[in-house]
Amino acid sequence: MARRRQEIALQAELETQEEWNDAINKEGLTVIDIYQHWAGPFVDVYQSYGGPCKALEAKFRAIKNTLGDPLLAFVVAKADTIDSLEKFRGRCEPCFLFYASGVLVDSCIGANAPELQRKITGGLEQEKKILKEGGQRTEHRMELAPEEEDEEDEVEAGANRKRSPSIVNAVASHQYTLAVIRPDAYANGKTNEIVDKIKHHGFRVLLQQEHQLTEHDARQFHRQKMNEAGYEEQIVHMTNGPSVVLLLQKTDAKESTVEQFRELVHSEEAWKENVDCTQSPDHVQQDLMLLLPGIAQKPQSGREKQIERTLAIIRPTAFKLHKDAIIKKIHDSGFEVTRTAEVHLTQAQAEQFYSDKKNEPYFHDLMHEMTSGPSTALYITKKDGVQAFRTLLGPTEKNRIKEAAGTLRNEFDIVDAKINSLHGARTQAEANRNLQFFFPEERILVILKPNLTDQQKTEIVEAFRKAHFFVMARKTEKLTPEQVAQLEKSHHGKDHYEELVHYMTSGPSELLVLVKEHASKSWQDVVGPEEPAKASETAPHSLRAMYGKDLVHNAIDVSPDVQHAKNDIHLIFGDLDKDEHA
């Protein structure tokens, strides 16, 4: 998808999320060419050889002039600065997306002019037919090259990338190797030629990624050559510009992929001048960690872990002795400390907070400790945060703490104290109750209405997160007429009510419980007025202005006040504060 940024009268340039939202939601077919700023110097060289970008410019212009249709638009979009295009960052090949009235209907990877022309012509005719006769647009599932499609397993560490099953399987079986296309070859436009030759020799390219080698990277990757002549010069060459790192697998994978590719590279001088590779099967895992650290992580099994919030309390004695060290340890363990509160609980407050402990033999000691001085309450978040913090805390029993090396209660134990140093919630429901005690928040129910695309839903949820709302609960469900009647009481008796019920029951909605201080008031700044037309005038960057069409199809509904929200949330999710729902 790399392309040179330049002024093209034919194509508008998109650099912000707002510009992106406006462009993809326009009526008609919009063809979007994705580019990255980092690719500029390379593409300048590449295009001097008559590369595909200039040819496609001319092709787009010819198509536009031939068709002469106002419903066809061409734009270029900068992946570096548009959140919706994050997954396209780091890709080298051209990438084109086709949007029809807010729906991704097709895509094209690579600079294939005939295929692009066919898709543009066919897509435009289909969109014109839908606009004239009505019908449903089919959302296109983005397919990358065969080596990268069906991306499922999220990599947690570092790179924030995703892996395809083929990558996971190759890494798990160690049937892979790494190749590096040297900076000079990359800058001289030889990447596609080299990749084609690699494929011709029976290797699959599982991943292709630009990488700027540091001196440390280069020396580690070439550690077996450190005593060879010309080693220092080779290190200089490897660090004088970006390289392209390839993760490769032999198609049959019957023999060592490392050995087979190493033999290929050493088979002729042209290979050795342009490509480096892992030299030994013993080094392949180390090289993977060095050049593609995200891929080296083990894939998650089971459900995808969700960001959870929980409460930590540093009790008074530990507060006096270790507060800063404990907070640092929590932060260093991957938790985000969102808010803190220093409190000195009264007897009544302590008894209220620990009401479920009244019959425990240690209750009196607990009350004495919790009222003996100030504590610090921490609002913390992390993936699987509740269980992760329980694990970091260690055992509750004082007689077991000594054996739990590496836990907070072990490291910051107060030997003479009868109560352990820290408190943590045991379940998500308990965490919700604990947090509400120290950090009172309001909850709202948000309904993302049917027919929003997956991408639009992602963008809307991200907008709430940026406004500091926390997603407490979430589900996808097709609402019943009875549920809609409860949720849309404010519309009863109005002319559009029957149409609204029909629309709201026509497909699944995304239902979210969001929490924030003063949520019942602050959501309006994010969502905007109920009428999208009014929203466009008074709050053009609001969600209803960007995604809504009319009063019925306004993309989002929100409980109007705290009491309505309480009833709506219970209708959809039940009691979120009961442990059986955690």
N, C-alpha and C positions, 0 to 999 in steps of 0.2 A: 503494500500500500504506500510505499515511499513515493513522494512526488515533490517537485520544486514548487515553493510558494511563489506565485507571481500574479499580477493583476490580469484577470481574464474577464473581459466584458460579458462573455457568455455565462460565466459561473460566479454566483455570489459566494463570498467567503464567510464561513461560520467559525467563530472562535470562542463563543460562550455557550453555556447550557441554555440560556434564554433564547439565543439565536437558533440553536438546534431545535428546541421545542417548537418555536414558531415555524421553522422550515418544514419539519416532518408532518405537521398537522395541517398544512395547506391543502386545499382541494386540488385533485389531480395527481399526476405521477411526478415525484421528485427523485432524481438520480443523484446520489451523493458519492463523491470521490473522497476517500479518507486519506489524509496525509499526516506526517509528523515533521515537526521543525528540525529534529536532529538529522533527518535524511537529506537536508538541503545540499551540503557539499558533495555528497556521493552522487545525488541525482544530477547535479550540474555536470559532473564528469560523464555520467551515464547517458544523459541526453545529448551530449556533444557527439555521441556515436549514433545518434538517430534512434534513441530508445523509444519505448511505447508511449510515454506520456505526451510528447508533442504530437505523435500520430493520432492519439485518442482525442486530443484537443480538436484537431481538424475534423475527426470523425463526428464528435459531438456537434460541432458547428454545422456540419453537413446534414446531420439528422434533424437538428432543430430547424434549419432552413427548409429542408425538404418537407417535413411534416407541418411546419408553421402552425403549431397548435399551442394556444395559451395554457393548456392544462399540462404541458410538459415543461419541467424546470430542471436545470443542472446547477448543482452547488458543490463546493469543496468544503470539507470540515476538518478542523485541526484536532486530532486525537489528544494532543498534549493537554489541552485546556478544556475539554468537554467531558464531563463525568460519565456520560452515557457511552463514550467510546473507549473507556479504560481498557477493556479486554483486547482492543486492537493495537495498543501501544506495544512497541517492540517487534512488530511484524514487518517484514521487508517487502513483501509482494504487494502489488496494487490491490485495492479492495473497493468494491462499489456496492452500495446498498440502494434498494428501490423502495420508497415509501409512498403509500397511497392513502391520503386522508388520515394520517396517524398510524397506519398499520404497515409493518415491514412485510412486503409481499414477495420480495425476491432479493438475491444477492449474486455477485459475480466476483470470484477471486482470480486475480491475474489479468493481464492486459490482452484479453482476447477480443479483438474488435468485432468479428462476426457474431460471436456469442452475445456481446453487449448490445449490438444493433438488434439482434433477434429479441432479446429480453425487453429492450426499451419499446420496440414497436408493439410486441405482444402485450406488455404490461399496460401501455397507454390505451390500447383498444379495450382491454378488459376493464380498466378503470372508467373509461367513458361509458361502457355498457352498464356498469353498476350505477353510475351517476344518473343515467337516463332511465333505466328500467328497475333499479333497485337490486338488492342481493347482498350476500355476505362476502366480505373480503376474507380470504384465507391467510392467516398469519404464517409467515415463512419461518421455519426453524433454521437458524443460521448454521450453515455447514461449512467448515473449514476444509482444508485439504484432508484426504483420507487419513493422514498420519495424526490429525489433531481433532477429528470430529468427535461428537458425543462426549464433550468434556463434563466430567461428573465430580471427581474427587478434589475438593479444595485443599490446596497446600497452605498450611497455617504459617509456616516460618518464612520470614524475609521477603520473598519475591512477590507474594500475594498473587500468584498465578494459579492456573488450573491444569490438570493432567487428564489426558485421554486414557481409556482402558489399555490401548496398545502401549503407551508409555509405562503405565503401571506394571503391566505384565512383563515388559522387557526389563525394567529395573528389578522387579522381583526375581526374575530368573537369571539376572546378570548377563543376558544375551544382548549386550549393547556395547558400543564404544563411542568415544568422542573424537570429533575432528574439528580443527580450527582453520578456517580460511584466512590466510594472513592479511594484514592490513593493506599491503600493496595490491594484492589480487582483488580485494574487496573494493578499494578505491578505483581500480581500473575496470570495474564492471564485469569481472569474470565470475561472479557468484553463481549466476544462473547456469552458465556453461559447466562449471565444476559440479554443481548439484545434479545436473542432468547426467553427467558422466558417472557420478556415484550411483545414481539410480540404475543406469545402464548395466553396471557391474553387479546388480542384484542386491543392493542395499536399500532399505527404507529410511527415509528421513523423518524420524519421529518428532523432532523439534528443531527449529532454526531460529536463532536469536543473536542479535548484535551484542557484542561484549567488548568493553575497553579493558584490555589486560593491564594490570599493574605490573610493576617489576616483580613483586612477590609472586603474582599469578604465573608470569612467564617463567620464572626460575623454577617454581614448583612443577609446572607442566613439563619442563625440559630437564628435570632433575637427572635423568639418566645420561644426558649429554654434557654435563658440566665439565668433564675432563677432555672433551673433544675440541679440536681446533675450530675457531670461529664462534665459540659459544657466546662470548660477550656481544659480538656483533649481532648474533641472532636475537639476543634478548632486546637489544636496541630496536631492531626491526619489528619485533612482536609488540612493542609498546608505543610505536610512533603514530598510532591511529586505531580506530575501531576494527575489530575482527568480527567474523561470523562463526558462532559455535554451533555445531551440528550434533545432535544425538542420533546415532545410527544403529540399525539392526539389520543383520543379514536376513534376507527374505526366508530362506529355509531354516536358519538358526540351528543347524545341526552341528556345526563346529563353532569354535570360539570366534565371535564377531571381531574381537580385538585383533587376533592374529590374522584373520582374513583381510581386514582393512589395512593393517600395517604392511602386509605383503603387497597390497595394491599400491600404497603410497610409495613404497621403495622400489616398485617395478620400473619406473622411468623417471628421468630427471624433472620432467614437467610437473609431475605430481609433487615431488619434494620441494620444488620452488614455491609452490602456492598453498600447500596444505601440510599441517602438522596433525599428529594423532596420538592417542594413548599408545604407549609402547609395550605395556605388559598387562595381562589380565589381573595381576596383583595390584595394579595401580588404578584400575578403572573406577572403583568406588571413590577413591580419593580425588580423582579428576572430576568426577561428577559433583562432589561436594565443593570443589574449588570453583568450577565454572558455571554450574547450574544447581546451586544449593537448594533451591525450592523443590526441584525434582527429586532430590535425594531423600526428602522426608518420606516417611511411611504414610501411605494413604489411610484416611480415617475409615473405620469400619462402622457399619450400622448407620444410624441417623446422623445428619449433619448437626454438629454442636451449635447451640444458639447462645448469643450474648445474654447472660443473666446478671441481675443485680442482687446484692446481698448486703447485710450489715455486719460490720466488725465493731466491737467495743474493746478499747484498751482500758482495763479496770484501774481504779485509783492508784494502787501501789505500783503497778507496772507503768502507769502514766507518769508518776514522779521519777522513775528510774530509767525508763527505756523508750519513752514515747517516740522520739524522732527515729531511733534505730528500728523500731517495729514498723513504722510507716514506710521507711525506706525498704525494709525487707518485703513488705507487701507489694510495694511498687515494683521492686526488682523481680518479683515472682510473676509478673505479667498482668497484674490487676491495675485497672485505672481507678484512681481515687478521685471520684467525681465531686464529692462534697465532704466536709468535716464539720463537726459541732462539738465544742467543749461544754460539758454540762456537769453540774453538781446535783445529783438526784436527791430529792427529799425522800423520807421514809415512804410516804404515800405513793410517790412516783415509782420508786423501786419495787414496791409491792404490786403495783399495777402492771409494770413491765414483766415481772416474773410471777404473775398470778398462777401459772401452771406448775410452779415449783413449791407451792405452799405446803404440800404434804411431804416434801423431801427432807431427810434428816439434816441436810446441810443448809436449809433455808435461812436459819438465823445467821449463820456465818456469811452467807451470800449477801443478806441485807446489810450486815455490818460493813462488809467490804465495799459494796456499791454506794453507800452513803458516807464513807469515810473521807471523801475528797472528790475532786473533779475527775471525770472520765473523758475519753475522746470517742465519739461515735463516727464511723467512717462509712460513707456510701460508696461501695466499690462494685465494679463490673468486670466481667471476663466471660469467655465462652465456658459454658457449664459452671458458672461462677459459684453457685451454692456448694456443689460437691468439691470443686477445686479449692475453695477456701476451707472447707471442713478437713480436707486432706492436708493442707498447709498448716492448719491449727494443731493437729495431732489429737491424742486421746484427751477426754475430759477428766478422767480419774487421776488424782495426784500420784497414786502409786504406780501408774503406768507411764507417766511423763518421762521419767529418766531413761526409759528404753526407746523413746521415740526421737532419736537423733535427727536433726534437720528440720524439725517442726518448730513453729513459733512458741508453743507452750513449753517445749524443751529448752530452746535457746534463751527464752526470757522468763524462765521459771523463778518465782520468789520462794525460796526454800522454806522459809518459816511461815508462809501464808497458807491458810487452810483452803483457799479457793484459788483455782488456776487464774492465769493472768489475763486471758482474753475470752470474749464471747463471740460466737458465730451461730447463725441460724442453721437449723438442720434440714429444712425443706424450703422450697420456693414460697409456699404459702406463709410459713413462719417468717421468712425474709420480708415478704410484703407487709406483714403486721409490724415487724420490728422497724422497718424503714418509715412506715407511716407514723410511728410513735415519735421518732427523732426528726424526721424530715417530712412533715405533712404535705401531701400532694393531692391533686384532683385527678380523677380518671375520666376519660371520654371514650365513647365508642365511635370509631370511624368506619364507614362503609365505603369501600371502593367498588363502585357499581359494575354490573355486568358489561362485557364487551371492551373493557380496557385491555390493552395488550400487556403481556408480561413486562415488557420494557417500561411501559407507562406506569405500571404498579410499582416497579422498582424505583423509578424516579420520584414518584409521589412519596413513598415511604422514606426515601433518602432526604427529601425536603423537610419532612417532619423531624427526622433525626438532626438535621442541621439547625433546626429551630429548638433543639434541646428537649424534644419529647423522647421518652423511652418506650419502646415496644414491650409491654408487659405480657400480652397474650395475642395470638394470631391464629386464624383458621380460614379455610376456604369452604364456603357452604352455599348451596342453592336455597335461598329463602323461600318460605311458604307464604301464601297470601295472609295467613293469620299473623305471622311474624311481621310482615310488611305493614299490616294494619296497626300493630303496636308501635313499630319503629317510626312510622310516618304519620303520626296522629295530627301533626300540624297541617297536613295537607287534606285531611278529611273534608269532604263537601265541596272541594274546589274542582273547577272544570277539568283540570288535568289529572285528577286523582286516579281514575280508572286506567289511564295510559301509564301512570307511574307504577301502579301495582303490576300491570302486565309486564312492564320493562324490568322491574326489580325481581320478578320471578322467572324471567326468561333464560337465566343462566346463573352460574355461580358468582357470588360476590366475595371479595376479600374483606374480612372483618378483623379489626384490630382494636385492642385496648391500649390507649396511649396514656402516659402519666407525666405530669409536670406540675410545678407550683403554678397556681392560677390558670390551669389548663382550660377551664371553661370560658375564659376570656381571650387568652392568647392564641387559641386555634384559629380565630377569625382572621388574624393578620396573615396566617399562612394560607388559609383556604379561600378567603375572599367572599363577596356577596353571593347569595343563592342564585341570582340570575347571572349567567356567564357574560351577557352583554354589558350589564352594569359593572361586573368585575373587570372587564376589559377596559372600561373607562376610568374607574376609580382605583383599581388595584391590578394593573396589567401584569405584574409578576406573580400574582396569586395562582393557586392551583386550578381553581375553576376558570380563571381567565385563560390559562394555557391548555386545559384538557376538556373543558365543558363546551357544550353546543347550545343547549337551551335549558329551561327550568327542570325538565324531566331528565335529560341526558347531561347533567352538570358534573358528572364524574364522581363526586364525593358527597356523602351526607355525614353530618356529625351531630351527636346529641346536643340539643340547644343549651342545656344547663346541667348542674351537678345532679339534681334529683332525677331528671330524665336519663342522664348517663348511667346512674346507679341501676335504674330499672332496665334499661336497654342491655347493659352488660350482663345482668343476671339472666335476662331472657336468652341471650346467646351463649354465655359461658358458665352460667351457674355462679356459685359462690367461689371466687378465686382465692379467698382467704381461708378456706377450709383445707386441711391437710390432705384429705382424700382427692382434692383436685390438683395437688401440686405435681 
